[in-house]
Amino acid sequence: MAKQRNRGKPTRRRDKKGGPGSGRRKPCPYCKEKIEQVDYKDTAVLRKFISEKGKIRSRRITGACRRHQSQIARAVKRAREIALLPYVNEGGRDDTEREGRGGRRGRDDR
């Protein structure tokens, strides 16, 4: 006699639990605090929405709603323009880091 699998109800794709994409979304930090507008002068809060390299983090990572995420992006760009926030990370590449890489040498290294 052959073994029967799934003796009960067959599991449907939407009934499965776990895996990527499961769980609840993070609540929007601005909606939670009932803040209508994102302030570009509040650099301490805006730094939370910027990665180590200086990129604006996505909604998936920040948990912000669509409306506030676009306001965050606009505020970060404004703060960068008037030099409240950096465009790139301060600890970026410099000449000392490049010396150890590759086989290239400059004129004075020969």
Secondary structure, DSSP 4 states (H G I P E B T S, - for coil): -PPP---SPPPPGGG---STT-SPPPPPHHHHTT--S--TT-HHHHGGGB-TTSPBPPHHHH---HHHHHHHHHHHHHHHHTTSS-SS-TT---HHHHHTSSS---GGG-
